[in-house]
Amino acid sequence: MSQHSEKKRGDSRRVEGHMARKRFGQNFLTDERVISQIVAAFAPVRGQNVVEIGPGLGAITRELLAPLGRMTVVELDRDLAKALPIRLMGEGELVVHQANALDFDFRSLATGPHSLRIIGNLPYNISTPILFYLLTQSDVIADMTFMLQKEVVERMVAAPGSGDYGRLSVMLQVACEVEWLLGVPPESFSPPPKVDSAVVRLRPHSTPRYKGVDEKRLQSLLTAAFNMRRKTLRNALRGQGSPEQLEAAGIDLGMRPEEVDVATWVRLSQLLTPQDQSATGDDKAHP
């Protein structure tokens, strides 16, 4: 590769004077039309307690500050966190926390139950862990609007019977209403990612839709079943419950895991007792 090509490739990661860092998964949204669509879908109202994760260069932040007057951001990149108040000076009151969202105490920002609205363009490599971390604090969250890899959003919103329906679909839909908002092409970012993106909204249930859910047991059951998603439930659930328990569940054991709805998966997790602990899969793995 020539020196000119190397220089051109390097410059392609520089956006408004900042070199996009691969280790932070930085792809900055620059498409004004998409930014407007996201802000319109989010519908900020003055006085709301809004937190943005990964504001980057402040493209969405700027458009939110005007109607809100005040908001909070959590940014991992030290340089961006330092520059953002200067970049957005005069736009409104901005509170910046230079921190990792994966261990940040979002409850410390809440003013009461379901008082936080969260928005962000999440790094694709850690998007699922962030989602599940936030759900541990869902009692203070009203809604979350996130830009994610398109295929992840497709799995999040998938219905039973779809090839995208799986562990992630069930676990998130147990906890939230999940709504696809819009698709976003790679050219809307700088530098452009190698995948399509989409924006999704999650609204944690204010009161539990399913009572008595053991999340660890549910995730273990789903891991075991969807690891064999091509098999029938009769085979996929082998070791997850006794023959008597499976019969008492009253479901068609000829179905495949992707055909079972969320409510039934919750019921199965409550009815079935693992017969072989080695068959439960990796409980610690995120869907």
C-alpha positions, 0 to 999 in steps of 0.5 A, a space after each residue: 500500500 502506498 504512503 498516499 493510500 495509508 494517509 487517506 485511510 488514516 484521515 478517513 477516521 478523523 471527524 471534526 478534528 477527532 480521530 475515531 477510536 476503534 477500541 471504543 467502537 466509535 462511528 459518529 452519526 453525521 446524517 442530519 436527516 437521521 438525527 432529526 428522525 431520532 430526536 422526533 421519535 424520542 420527543 424530548 420535553 423540557 424538564 425530563 431527566 434525560 441521559 445520553 450514553 456515548 454522546 461522541 461529538 454531540 450531534 444528537 446532544 445538541 438537538 436534545 439540549 434545545 428543547 430540554 434545557 438541561 441533560 446528562 451525558 456519560 462518555 467513556 472517551 476522556 478527550 470527547 468528555 472534556 471537549 463536549 462542554 466547549 463544543 456545546 457551550 451556550 446550547 444549554 446546561 450539560 452535565 458530563 460524566 466521564 465514565 464507563 456506562 457498564 459500571 456507571 450508577 444510573 440510579 444516582 441520576 434518578 429523581 424517582 421511579 421510572 424517572 430516567 429517559 436514556 438515549 445513545 448510539 451504543 458501541 456494537 461490540 458491547 451493546 448487549 451487555 449494556 442493555 442487560 446492565 441497564 435492565 438491572 436498574 430498570 426501576 428508575 428507567 422510563 424508556 431507552 432509545 438506542 442505535 444498534 447493529 440492525 441484526 441485533 435490533 431484528 433479534 430484539 423485536 422478533 416474534 415467535 416463528 421468526 428465524 431471528 426469534 431467540 434468547 435475546 428476544 425472549 429475555 428483553 420482551 419479558 422485561 420491556 416493550 420493544 419497538 423498532 423505530 427506523 433503519 440507518 445505513 452505514 453512510 449516515 456515519 463517519 467513519 461508516 461501519 461495515 454493517 447496517 444500523 437501526 434505532 430501537 425503543 425499550 420501555 421497561 414494564 412499570 409493573 411486572 408482566 410476568 410474575 415470579 420470573 427467575 431470570 437466571 433459570 429462564 436464561 439457562 433454559 433458553 440457552 439450552 433450547 436455542 442451542 438446539 433450535 432446529 430440534 423439536 422441544 422434545 429433544 431440545 428440552 431433554 435434561 431440562 425437566 422430567 418427562 412428567 413435568 414436560 407432560 404437565 406443561 401441556 405444550 406440543 413437544 413437536 414444536 421447535 424453540 422458535 415457535 414458543 411464545 414469551 409467556 410459555 417460555 416463562 411458564 416452562 422456566 417455572 415448571 421445569 427442574 433441570 435433571 442434568 446441570 451440565 445441560 443448562 448451558 452457560 448461565 453467565 453468557 448474555 443472550 
